[in-house]
Amino acid sequence: MEKKIFDGKIKEFGIELFKALAIALFIKFFLFDITTVDGASMNPTLENGDRLLVTRISTFFREAERGELVIFKSPTDGRLFIKRVIGVGGDLVEIHEGKVYLNNQALIEDYIDDGIKTEIFFEDKWKVPDGYYFVLGDNRKPNGSTDSRIFGLIDKNSIKSYAEFRIFPFDSIERLERYHKEME
């Protein structure tokens, strides 16, 4: 009789463990995840090793917004990158004399280091079609970021998640705001 009770408890435990694992996997792959920043392309906003809480489910219900930090699959090699959305469908992005212009208005980019100019590589003007984004890293120092200046526009389907919060290091916990300002 005790063996039946013990076997029943093991079966019950196994079922509960399976349910918990299924819920955890659902949350990780469809709702939220934690990711670690690898590299300096988003300095000074994000540092190498920062941990971020990202939302996945949002990618099914809304489009990325200007100023938002997105995690996407690189169009060149499939690695995951994090960059800031500068231009969305219908926008004209230009870089002149080290400044970024959006629809003929210079951006106020308080998130990049003072005195740093944005370099151009192959092109200096991009018309963003619907369903695509122009993204830049916040590190505009020479060789600081591989972004749309190098690999071009990204397809909206390549976006895997949106960065919402920095959760580590603990003294830097903050909500990552969508940032977009144009000069007047």
ZIPE-V247453 format. One record per residue. N is the residue number from 1. OMEGA is omega as a letter, one per 40 degrees, with the letter a starting at -180 (999 if undefined). Layout:
N_OMEGA, N_OMEGA
This chain:
1_i, 2_i, 3_i, 4_i, 5_i, 6_i, 7_i, 8_i, 9_i, 10_i, 11_i, 12_i, 13_i, 14_i, 15_i, 16_i, 17_i, 18_i, 19_a, 20_i, 21_i, 22_i, 23_i, 24_i, 25_i, 26_i, 27_a, 28_a, 29_a, 30_a, 31_a, 32_i, 33_i, 34_i, 35_a, 36_i, 37_a, 38_i, 39_a, 40_a, 41_i, 42_i, 43_e, 44_a, 45_i, 46_a, 47_i, 48_i, 49_i, 50_i, 51_a, 52_i, 53_a, 54_i, 55_i, 56_a, 57_a, 58_a, 59_i, 60_a, 61_a, 62_i, 63_i, 64_a, 65_i, 66_i, 67_a, 68_i, 69_a, 70_i, 71_a, 72_i, 73_a, 74_i, 75_a, 76_a, 77_i, 78_i, 79_i, 80_i, 81_i, 82_a, 83_i, 84_i, 85_i, 86_a, 87_i, 88_a, 89_a, 90_a, 91_i, 92_i, 93_i, 94_i, 95_i, 96_i, 97_i, 98_i, 99_i, 100_i, 101_i, 102_a, 103_i, 104_i, 105_i, 106_i, 107_i, 108_a, 109_a, 110_a, 111_i, 112_a, 113_i, 114_i, 115_a, 116_i, 117_i, 118_i, 119_i, 120_a, 121_a, 122_a, 123_i, 124_a, 125_i, 126_i, 127_a, 128_i, 129_i, 130_i, 131_i, 132_i, 133_i, 134_a, 135_i, 136_i, 137_i, 138_i, 139_a, 140_i, 141_i, 142_a, 143_a, 144_a, 145_i, 146_a, 147_a, 148_i, 149_a, 150_a, 151_i, 152_a, 153_i, 154_i, 155_a, 156_a, 157_i, 158_a, 159_a, 160_a, 161_i, 162_i, 163_a, 164_a, 165_i, 166_a, 167_i, 168_e, 169_a, 170_a, 171_i, 172_i, 173_i, 174_i, 175_i, 176_a, 177_i, 178_a, 179_i, 180_i, 181_i, 182_i, 183_i, 184_999
